[in-house]
């Protein structure tokens, strides 16, 4: 393959019959769950369609909170960051455990008591004005389109295009169509129940690949030792480290979760304070997340769902970050490439190829499971007793289904939540006399519009350098998270605050964030430095 030199990293995959059977079974199973939940739910009412009639059990609520967050972007981006910098990137995931408790015990009781469907609607009830509600509604929709949907489609494109060599347009359109059917036909209830099924698949499949990757590298201790030396062997690495020490060099503190304040990539100050601000914005005021907690049948189930999601957030460190590190140990010249020309040849990006870490494991590791089990007698008994299906045909199909499940779960969540915001906070503002039937039609129609916008994104994503896109996503959210976080925290915790308090400070804070980031980027470019891959 000449484009992006994908063939250098990924060999052509010929799916066996059992792999195809597993993938088909996944789609049939998920569609079956979607049809069952759609038939069971009261999707003909506003509460039934947008909040699952506020009747969800804590287990599907917690699973949906997890699945809505862990999209295909995590499988590509989090594993890739683990391959680049070590376990420190898991601080993003572990921080969420504490924020989920704040959501369940501090924010959700206030939201439930106010009887709202959306977060902007809460601000309207809290302050009485419409401007801040409309502003944050439009902001939420733009973020959904330009960051969340683009991130998930990009990660899916990396896997579909490079690992599977399927037709990108046809594959993504089919996945979007299935996600659209779930969301339009069944509403939030169908989305949550399919998230529940896909969470089970994601955890089991990722666990299997984690164990296989640890077996291949020789165990956890061997991984921690060898990762320090997992640098490319090509000669250009020597030249490139002289120009930019961050390029493809393993950091000395790769095995530290909390690093010094002077660390250029993940200082402890940023992990403790910076990420916390973004996490409060995401977990406590983002419609995609809060809507699941609002669907619980009572506060006990809402809090229990948050606790379950917190436990599940312990898993990405082991299921995604460690396999990403293992991929670099196993394939240092591919995952850890340093020369821009070489990286361009391998994965199509001059900025590095760490984002191919997880797809590379799926492609390279799953077909040779039998070899691992024969060569590694220490683990053979465990696998024969606990994970027998790994040794059978269809194991690779199972992992492909895991990646597809991650993509589908996040997309359905985004579609449902975005349609809720558009219907309740924007359409209803201009159509105050709209009936419930009209609002339900508008909500379903907006999902179709989002699918159309997602399809328009495909050619842009196809030619976007991988590391630049993820840096762009984190930059955009970091600009806006602090002021939006402040709005919701003060609205919930301080009675005396009112809308004029936020009108101009919020705009100034966004402007200051943009100016500060532009200045920092300019200085980095002037010094000849680059953002870490």
C-alpha positions in Angstrom: 0.0 0.0 0.0 1.6 3.3 -1.0 -0.7 5.6 0.9 0.9 6.3 4.3 3.0 3.2 3.9 0.5 1.3 6.0 1.8 -2.0 4.7 5.0 -1.6 6.5 3.3 -1.8 9.9 0.3 -4.0 9.0 0.2 -7.0 6.9 -2.9 -7.8 4.9 -5.5 -9.5 7.1 -7.5 -12.4 5.8 -10.3 -13.0 8.3 -11.2 -16.6 8.8 -14.7 -17.9 8.7 -14.9 -18.0 12.5 -13.7 -14.4 12.7 -16.5 -13.3 10.5 -19.0 -15.4 12.5 -17.9 -13.7 15.7 -18.3 -10.2 14.1 -21.7 -11.1 12.7 -22.8 -12.5 16.1 -21.7 -9.3 17.7 -23.8 -7.2 15.4 -26.8 -9.5 15.7 -26.5 -9.6 19.5 -26.2 -5.8 19.8 -29.1 -5.2 17.4 -31.2 -7.8 19.3 -30.6 -6.0 22.6 -31.4 -2.7 21.0 -34.7 -4.0 19.6 -35.6 -5.6 23.0 -34.9 -2.4 24.9 -36.7 -0.3 22.4 -39.8 -2.5 22.6 -39.6 -2.5 26.4 -39.1 1.3 26.9 -41.7 4.0 26.8 -40.1 5.8 23.9 -43.2 7.6 22.9 -42.9 10.2 25.8 -40.3 12.9 26.4 -39.1 11.3 29.6 -39.1 7.8 28.1 -37.1 8.8 25.0 -34.6 11.3 26.5 -34.2 9.9 30.1 -35.3 6.2 29.8 -38.4 7.1 32.0 -36.0 7.6 34.9 -36.2 3.8 35.5 -32.7 2.4 35.0 -31.0 0.0 37.4 -27.6 1.0 38.8 -25.7 -1.7 36.9 -26.6 -0.5 33.4 -26.2 3.1 34.5 -22.6 2.4 35.7 -21.8 0.4 32.6 -23.1 3.1 30.4 -21.1 5.8 32.2 -18.0 3.7 31.5 -18.8 2.8 27.9 -19.8 6.3 27.0 -16.4 7.5 28.1 -14.3 4.6 26.9 -14.6 4.9 23.1 -12.4 3.8 20.4 -10.4 7.0 21.0 -9.2 5.4 24.3 -8.1 2.2 22.6 -6.0 4.2 20.2 -5.1 7.3 22.1 -4.6 6.0 25.7 -2.6 2.9 24.6 -0.6 5.2 22.2 0.2 7.6 25.1 1.2 4.6 27.2 3.6 3.5 24.5 5.0 7.0 24.3 5.4 8.0 28.0 4.6 5.0 30.2 2.0 4.6 32.9 1.7 8.3 33.9 -1.0 8.8 31.3 -3.3 6.6 33.5 -3.6 9.6 35.8 -6.4 10.8 33.5 -8.4 7.7 34.2 -7.7 7.4 38.0 -8.6 11.0 38.6 -12.1 10.3 37.3 -12.7 7.8 40.1 -12.9 10.6 42.7 -14.8 13.0 40.4 -17.5 10.3 39.8 -18.1 10.3 43.6 -18.5 14.1 43.4 -21.0 13.6 40.6 -23.1 11.1 42.5 -23.1 12.8 45.9 -22.9 16.5 45.0 -24.2 17.3 41.5 -26.8 14.6 40.7 -29.0 15.3 43.7 -29.3 19.0 42.7 -30.0 18.1 39.0 -32.6 15.5 40.0 -34.3 18.0 42.4 -34.5 20.6 39.6 -36.3 18.1 37.3 -34.2 18.9 34.2 -33.4 17.0 31.1 -30.2 18.8 30.1 -27.4 20.7 31.8 -28.2 24.1 30.0 -31.8 23.7 31.1 -30.6 23.5 34.7 -28.7 26.8 34.3 -31.9 28.4 32.9 -33.9 27.3 35.9 -31.0 28.2 38.3 -30.5 31.8 36.9 -33.8 32.5 35.2 -32.1 33.8 32.0 -31.8 32.3 28.5 -28.4 33.7 27.3 -26.2 31.4 29.3 -28.4 28.4 28.4 -28.2 29.1 24.7 -24.5 29.8 24.8 -23.6 26.6 26.6 -26.0 24.6 24.4 -24.3 25.8 21.2 -20.9 25.2 22.8 -21.8 21.6 23.8 -23.0 20.8 20.3 -19.9 22.3 18.7 -17.7 20.3 21.1 -19.6 17.1 20.3 -19.1 17.6 16.5 -15.6 18.9 16.4 -14.0 16.9 19.2 -16.0 13.9 20.4 -17.3 12.6 17.1 -14.1 13.5 15.3 -12.0 11.7 17.9 -14.0 8.5 17.8 -14.2 8.5 14.0 -10.5 9.1 13.8 -9.7 6.2 16.1 -12.1 4.0 14.2 -10.5 5.1 10.9 -7.0 4.2 12.2 -8.2 0.7 13.0 -10.4 0.1 10.0 -8.0 1.6 7.4 -4.7 0.4 8.8 -5.4 -2.8 10.6 -8.3 -4.2 8.6 -7.7 -2.6 5.2 -11.5 -2.3 4.7 -13.1 0.4 2.7 -13.1 3.3 5.1 -16.2 5.1 3.8 -18.4 2.0 3.6 -17.3 0.7 7.0 -17.8 4.0 8.8 -21.2 4.7 7.1 -22.5 1.2 8.1 -21.4 1.8 11.7 -22.9 5.2 11.8 -26.1 3.8 10.3 -26.4 1.2 13.0 -25.7 3.7 15.8 -28.3 6.0 14.3 -30.9 3.2 14.3 -30.3 2.5 18.0 -30.6 6.1 19.0 -33.5 7.1 16.8 -35.6 4.0 17.4 -35.0 3.3 21.1 -33.8 6.5 22.7 -31.7 6.5 25.8 -33.0 3.2 27.1 -31.7 1.4 24.0 -28.4 3.2 24.2 -27.8 2.3 27.8 -28.7 -1.3 27.4 -26.5 -1.7 24.4 -23.7 0.1 26.3 -24.1 -2.5 29.1 -23.6 -5.4 26.6 -20.7 -3.7 24.9 -19.0 -2.9 28.3 -19.0 -6.7 29.0 -17.4 -7.3 25.6 -14.9 -4.5 25.9 -13.7 -5.6 29.4 -13.4 -9.3 28.5 -11.7 -8.7 25.1 -9.3 -6.2 26.4 -8.4 -8.4 29.4 -7.6 -11.3 27.0 -5.3 -9.1 24.9 -3.6 -7.6 28.0 -2.7 -11.1 29.3 -1.5 -12.2 25.9 0.7 -9.1 25.6 2.2 -9.6 29.1 2.9 -13.3 28.2 4.6 -12.3 25.0 6.9 -9.8 26.8 7.6 -12.2 29.7 5.4 -10.8 32.4 4.9 -7.4 34.2 8.4 -7.1 35.7 10.0 -7.9 32.4 7.8 -5.3 30.7 8.8 -2.6 33.3 12.4 -3.4 32.7 12.4 -3.7 28.9 10.3 -0.6 28.3 13.3 1.6 29.3 15.2 0.2 26.3 12.3 0.1 23.8 13.8 2.5 21.4 14.1 2.2 17.6 17.3 0.6 16.3 17.4 2.6 13.1 20.4 4.9 12.7 18.3 8.1 12.3 17.4 7.9 16.0 20.9 9.0 17.0 20.6 12.1 14.8 17.1 12.9 15.8 17.7 12.8 19.6 20.2 15.5 19.1 17.6 17.8 17.6 14.7 17.0 20.0 15.2 14.8 23.0 11.5 14.2 23.4 11.2 12.4 20.0 10.8 8.7 20.6 13.0 8.6 23.7 11.5 6.7 26.6 11.3 9.1 29.6 13.3 8.1 32.7 10.2 8.2 34.9 8.0 6.0 32.7 7.0 3.8 35.6 5.8 6.7 37.8 2.1 7.7 38.1 3.0 11.0 39.8 5.9 12.8 38.3 7.9 15.9 39.3 6.4 19.4 38.8 9.1 20.0 36.2 8.2 17.1 34.0 7.5 18.4 30.5 4.7 16.0 29.7 2.8 14.9 32.9 3.8 17.0 35.9 2.0 16.1 39.2 0.6 19.6 39.4 -1.2 19.1 36.1 -2.4 15.7 37.1 -3.8 16.8 40.5 -5.1 20.3 39.6 -5.3 20.7 35.9 -7.0 17.4 35.1 -9.3 17.8 38.0 -10.8 20.9 36.5 -11.3 19.3 33.2 -12.6 16.2 34.8 -15.3 18.1 36.8 -16.4 19.8 33.6 -16.6 16.4 31.8 -18.0 14.1 34.4 -20.2 16.6 36.3 -21.6 18.9 33.6 -21.3 17.1 30.3 -24.6 16.0 28.9 -23.3 12.6 27.7 -22.3 11.6 31.2 -24.9 13.3 33.4 -27.8 12.1 31.3 -27.0 8.5 32.3 -27.1 9.4 36.0 -30.4 11.2 35.6 -31.9 8.1 34.0 -31.5 6.1 37.3 -34.8 5.1 39.1 -33.7 6.9 42.3 -30.8 8.5 44.0 -29.6 5.2 45.5 -29.3 3.7 42.0 -27.7 6.9 40.6 -25.0 6.9 43.3 -24.4 3.1 43.0 -24.0 3.6 39.2 -21.3 6.2 39.8 -19.5 3.8 42.2 -19.6 1.0 39.6 -18.3 3.4 37.0 -15.5 4.4 39.4 -14.4 0.8 39.8 -14.5 0.3 36.1 -12.2 3.3 35.6 -9.5 1.4 37.4 -9.3 -0.9 34.4 -7.8 1.3 31.6 -4.4 1.4 33.3 -4.2 -2.4 33.0 -6.3 -3.0 29.9 -5.0 -0.2 27.7 -1.9 1.5 29.0 0.1 -1.7 29.8 -0.7 -3.3 26.4 0.4 0.0 24.7 3.7 -0.3 26.6 4.0 -3.9 25.6 3.4 -3.0 21.9 6.4 -0.7 22.1 8.6 -3.4 23.6 7.5 -5.9 21.0 7.7 -3.5 18.0 10.1 -0.7 18.9 11.0 0.2 15.3 7.3 0.6 14.4 5.6 2.0 17.5 8.7 4.0 18.6 9.9 5.3 15.3 11.8 8.5 15.4 12.7 9.6 11.9 9.8 11.6 10.3 10.3 10.0 6.9 10.4 6.5 8.5 7.2 7.3 10.6 5.5 8.6 7.5 6.3 5.4 5.7 5.0 3.2 8.6 1.8 4.9 9.7 1.3 8.0 7.6 2.3 10.6 10.3 5.6 12.4 10.6 5.0 13.0 14.3 5.2 9.5 15.5 3.4 6.1 15.3 2.5 5.4 18.9 -1.2 5.5 18.0 -0.9 2.3 16.1 0.1 0.4 19.3 -3.2 -1.3 20.1 -4.3 -2.1 16.6 -0.8 -3.5 16.0 -1.2 -5.9 19.0 -4.6 -7.1 17.7 -3.2 -7.8 14.2 0.1 -9.3 15.3 -0.7 -11.0 18.5 -4.1 -12.7 18.1 -3.2 -14.9 15.1 -0.3 -16.6 17.1 -2.1 -17.3 20.4 -1.4 -21.0 20.0 2.4 -20.3 19.8 2.3 -18.3 23.0 0.5 -21.1 24.8 2.9 -23.7 23.6 6.0 -21.6 24.4 4.8 -20.2 27.8 4.0 -23.2 29.9 3.8 -21.1 33.0 0.5 -19.5 31.8 -0.9 -22.4 29.8 -2.9 -24.0 32.6 -4.5 -20.7 33.5 -5.6 -20.1 29.9 -6.9 -23.6 29.4 -9.1 -23.4 32.5 -10.1 -19.7 32.5 -9.9 -18.4 28.9 -10.3 -21.5 26.7 -12.0 -19.6 23.8 -8.8 -17.6 23.2 -7.2 -20.7 21.7 -10.0 -21.2 19.2 -10.6 -19.8 15.8 -12.4 -16.5 16.0 -10.2 -14.9 18.6 -9.2 -12.1 16.2 -12.8 -11.6 15.3 -13.6 -11.1 19.0 -11.0 -8.4 19.3 -12.3 -6.7 16.2 -15.7 -6.7 17.8 -14.2 -5.1 20.9 -12.9 -2.2 18.9 -16.2 -1.8 17.0 -18.1 -2.0 20.4 -16.0 0.9 21.8 -16.7 3.0 18.7 -20.4 2.2 18.7 -21.0 2.8 22.4 -19.5 6.3 22.4 -21.2 7.3 19.1 -24.6 6.3 20.3 -24.1 8.2 23.6 -23.0 11.3 21.8 -25.9 11.2 19.3 -28.5 10.8 22.0 -27.2 13.5 24.3 -26.7 16.0 21.5 -30.2 15.5 20.2 -31.5 16.0 23.7 -29.7 19.4 24.0 -30.8 20.5 20.6 -34.4 19.6 21.2 -34.8 20.8 24.8 -32.6 23.9 24.8 -32.6 25.2 21.3 -35.7 24.0 19.4 -38.0 24.4 22.4 -36.7 28.0 22.9 -37.9 29.1 19.5 -41.0 26.8 19.4 -42.4 27.3 22.9 -45.7 25.7 22.0 -44.2 22.6 20.5 -45.9 19.4 21.5 -44.2 16.3 22.8 -44.7 14.6 19.5 -43.0 17.4 17.6 -40.1 17.4 20.0 -39.6 13.7 19.7 -39.6 14.0 15.9 -37.1 16.9 16.1 -34.9 14.9 18.4 -34.8 11.9 16.1 -34.3 14.1 13.0 -31.3 15.8 14.6 -29.6 12.4 15.1 -29.8 11.9 11.4 -28.3 15.4 10.9 -25.4 14.4 13.2 -24.8 11.2 11.2 -24.6 13.3 8.1 -22.1 15.7 9.7 -20.1 12.7 10.8 -19.9 11.4 7.3 -18.7 14.8 6.1 -15.9 14.4 8.6 -14.5 11.2 7.0 -12.3 12.8 4.3 -10.9 15.3 6.7 -10.1 12.6 9.3 -8.6 10.4 6.7 -5.8 12.8 5.9 -5.3 14.2 9.4 -1.9 13.3 11.1 -2.7 11.2 14.1 -0.8 12.9 16.9 -1.9 16.4 15.8 -5.5 15.4 16.0 -5.3 14.3 19.6 -3.3 17.3 20.6 -6.0 19.5 18.9 -8.8 17.7 20.8 -7.1 18.1 24.2 -6.3 21.8 23.4 -9.8 22.7 22.5 -11.3 21.1 25.6 -8.6 22.7 27.9 -9.5 26.1 26.5 -13.1 25.8 27.6 -13.2 23.4 30.6 -12.1 25.9 33.3 -14.8 28.6 32.7 -17.6 26.0 32.1 -16.5 24.1 35.2 -16.6 27.3 37.2 -20.2 28.0 36.0 -21.6 24.7 37.2 -19.6 24.5 40.4 -20.7 27.9 41.6 -24.2 27.4 40.3 -24.6 24.3 42.5 -22.7 25.4 45.5 -23.3 29.2 46.0 -26.8 30.6 46.3 -25.8 34.3 45.8 -24.2 33.8 42.3 -26.3 35.0 39.4 -26.1 35.1 35.6 -24.4 38.5 35.2 -21.5 37.2 37.3 -20.7 34.8 34.4 -21.6 36.8 31.4 -18.4 38.7 30.8 -15.9 36.8 33.0 -16.7 33.6 31.1 -15.9 35.2 27.8 -12.7 36.8 29.1 -11.5 33.5 30.6 -12.0 31.7 27.2 -10.1 34.6 25.5 -7.3 34.5 28.0 -7.0 30.7 27.6 -6.7 31.0 23.8 -4.1 33.9 24.0 -2.0 32.0 26.6 -2.0 28.8 24.5 -1.1 30.8 21.3 1.8 32.4 23.2 3.1 29.1 24.5 2.9 27.5 21.0 4.7 30.4 19.5 7.5 30.2 22.0 7.8 26.4 21.4 8.0 26.9 17.7 10.6 29.7 18.0 12.8 27.4 20.1 12.5 24.7 17.6 10.6 22.4 19.9 7.7 20.1 19.2 4.8 18.9 21.2 5.5 15.4 22.6 4.1 12.6 20.5 
